[in-house]
Every structure is written in C-alpha cells, then in structure tokens.
C-alpha cells in the first residue's frame, strides 16, 4: 500500500477526533457552559449538518485548485477553528468554532478519500479507502479516550489545544510527503453532478449511508450517558469502554475494505447491514448481562459501524465511475446528515423517555437502510446518461 495513504489517514484521524470527541464529554461541556445534555448534543448535529452541506459545495467551488495547496489551506482553517474552540467561553462561541472546523474538515476528509483512491491500483482501492476510514475510527481508539483523560485531568478545552498541535504536525507531513496533484482537466459542473442523484440506484445507495449513520448515532452520540445510566459504569470504565470501542472500530474499517475487495461490495454491504440490525437491537438487553458479554456485543457493534464505509464508497465508484469524485463527496455528506439526524433523534428519545431505548429506535433506521440496499442493488444505473446529457 502506498505510504502516502497513511499520511492522508492521519489528517482524517484528526478531523474524526474533533467531530466525535464531543460525544464522550457531553455532560462535562453541558455543565461548564450551563446548557442541557441534549443542547450540548447539538454541537454534534451542527458539525455534521455543516459538514454535509459544505462538502459538495466546497469541492465544486475549488475544483480547479491544485489539490495539495487546497489541502494545506483547509488544514490552516481547521487549525483556526480548533484554536477558537479552545478559547471558547460560551456555548455560541463553541458552536461557531464547530462550524469553522466542520467546513474545513469536510474538505479534508473528502480530499483524503479521493486522493487515496486515485494513487493506488484499482484492486486496492477499497482497502485504501478503508485505511482513510481507519484513520477516522482511529480517533475513537486514541482521540476520544485521551480526550476523556485530558478532560478529567484538566478541562475539555485541553483537548482542542491538543488537536491544534496535531494539525500543525499534519501540515508538516502533507507539505513534505505529498506531491502536487493537479485538478482534473474536465470538471463536471455542480448542477450536472447533483443531477446524478436522479438515478434511483445512486440515490438509494446514498440513503444506505444516511439511514445507517442515523441508526448508529441515535445511540453512539449518547454512549456516555448510556454507559453510566444503563450499564452503570463509572468514569474509569467509560474511558475503558471507549478504548475497546475504538480498537474494534479501526479493525472494522480495515476488515470492511478487505471484505469489499475480496467478496465484492454488494455482498459485503448486505452482510454488514443485516448483522448490524441484530447487534444494535440486542445492546440494551445485553446491558443487564455480565460486563464481558456486553463488551463482546459492543465490539461487534463498533466493528460493523465502520466496516460498511469502504464497501459503500467502492460500490458508488463502481456504480457511477464517471462522477466518482462527487459521489464520494456526496456520500461523505450523507454520512454526516445521518450523524446529524441520529444525534437529534437520540436527544428526542432521551427527552421523551430514556437513553435505554435509543438503540431500538436506531435499529429501525438500520432496517430501512437494508431495504434501500436491496432496492439499489436491483436497479440499473442511468448516471452515465445523466452526466453526459
């Protein structure tokens, strides 16, 4: 595997840390800023919504810019966003920082995916995408638990100072190890790119990502209160749980890439989504069993949640090769729409009943994702005609 893919994965790791860490320290931020836990959860929602909207727009408006230069500019803006977060003294100031970080982070993730998939042989494409998502899920292994440790030892702002420092290191790595990459000569206008969504095969494929992430985040965005209130874990065990979850997530991203290259994207997606349905519905029930049994099910949940991304991205590339870059960008947007919907729905469930039911509500969305997968796989693509006409 081209070592440059791993450098790109490091940047994805940093973005993932900023996006996902909020879920681990919602209660701490809520107490410090004087807001409710559900209001603090909107920091995840806003990040995801901005990411989803910004990704295709910024990708289209910067289509003619040399990719390395664009990457460096995005890293610099991302750095400013995290410095602003570290200096935040109010909920609205932190919200603004999240907007800046999300917009720049959206370009960083999409560029990481598109560059990684273009610098390797087609036979290794899904695995290269998998490595990028391993970088994002790797933030769960190190970023989220370290953020919990830093928050417990100092305060939640210490995390954003750490991310700012890591961003500087990423800028150094990109500067020295990634060569200039010229933009594609013939760029398809954004209007025509978005027109590919008229293809029922493509739009239903994107819906898989939206619904899967909605189901996943309905619980994951509120994993800390779930672990504390339902599983009855203390702060130390919550940190341990995040480490276990993160290790499984990284393994899942790598396994998903291997599975897609070996078995094919369609079979991989069907297997992963079906297994995810059974696992997420079993989580609340397993919370009353012995802790090792609950952790075993949680490991499966984490692995499956990240295993689908490489297969999904590869399926879109195969289904719409003429608009592959925009499909990857749109799918990243869809994933973040799912994160936004999931975190909002999770907050509603908590306000109306209890975090115990978040997993079951989320599971209903995953069942819908399975239906979309079956629908998409049984349709012929018309996206080539849509783009060229």
PyMOL commands that set and color helices and strands:
alter all, ss='L'
color gray80, all
select helices_A, chain A and resi 3-24+26-33+37-61+67-86+91-118+122-153+157-177+190-198+200-220+223-229+235-263+265-286+291-319+321-352+355-377+383-388
alter helices_A, ss='H'
color red, helices_A
deselect
rebuild
show_as cartoon
